[in-house]
Amino acid sequence: MTYHKVHWAAIVCTFCFIITCLLQVVALFMATDDPERLFECFSVLAFCGMGILKLISLRKSHHSWRKLLTQISVLENSQKKKSSTSYQSDNEEVDNFSAYIDDYTKKFQNTSTILTRIYSFTAFIFIISPFVEYFICKMRGMECLGYPHILPGWAPLDNLSFLGYIVNVVGEFLAAVYCVCVHIAFDLTAVGIMIFVCGQYSLLRDYSSHIGGKGNHCNLSKERDLSAHYRIVRCHQTNILLINTINELDILLKNIIGVYFFLATLTLCSVAVRLKSEEMSIMQLVSLIQYMCATLTQLFLFCTYGDAVLNESSVGMGQGPFAAASWCLSPRIRRELVILGSGMMKPRHLRAGPFNFLDLPSFIQVVRAAYSYYAVLGKKE
């Protein structure tokens, strides 16, 4: 019974969200002669438009998202189990996979808490600011232009009756809350997978460096070769799984993040232009600045963890298999060790559209592009 209630609630919220976005598109075309209204509609519509793209990805590609999460769960469960075929030899230290898993899980939990609070607080301020502004205007005896709205969309129901206005505002409220929930769900899922990949590469680097044991005994040993071969096979399997995870995540994120880079550039520019050209109240100013900070936070979050994936996925000289005690192994196992090392050396990129990568230099590039557009528009004014 509870599942059906949640299902119908999701359908209603999705309907309100899509209809509200369409009304914003209408308002955007109606505001072509009003620059202030145009910038306002565009900045909010960009955020809602990204929510539409993320919602389509979560619904249309839910099998791919579920496959990634299942792979993560299976790998972590296999690492936490003590295998009877671990071939511990040569006084090797017992591998503590749980410590690495707990470490990056805690990192994800902290990121999830911070991101959820930022999004929720931003949504709360954005939702209440029009009504606070309206009541302040009434208390001061000033003339208010129409009823307050959460989202700057076309509102034909306002002209019918006050009940129509209430229906419109309720729809806007559901759309705004649902949009934020979609952003949180998508961003935390993508960031969580990136944190998992980074943590697993750190674990893999440490685990592969123990191939060959401690290196205290230089004489060849069949038992040590068996242990090294087992570790090499396990490292190779984990590396292949992580590469496939990155490739599948790249397919899911590439187009969405590419569009977001473009929209974030224009959004930051439009917000900067509004801050310079418009005379706004304190509540409008706080809401606009907070909205800009949320956009920058979201952009910086993806670029930071995309950059972390790039750095963690590559093994340099003196790390991982290249730090193993190869002098204790037979020539055949050494060849396997070299093959493993060569397969772990290539860095893995997450793309943001056809031309950019998801890394910190791209974040700086977006901010610079936004400032350049703002400077050009400022000179024209």
CORGIVEN-V772973 format. One record per helix or strand of 2 or more residues. SS is the DSSP state (~ for helix, > for strand). FROM is the first residue (numbers start at 0). TO is the last residue. If there is no record, write none. Layout:
((SS:FROM:TO) (SS:FROM:TO))
This chain:
((~:1:29) (~:34:59) (~:61:79) (~:96:138) (~:155:158) (~:161:207) (~:221:276) (~:281:311) (~:319:322) (~:325:327) (~:330:344) (>:350:351) (>:355:356) (~:359:379))
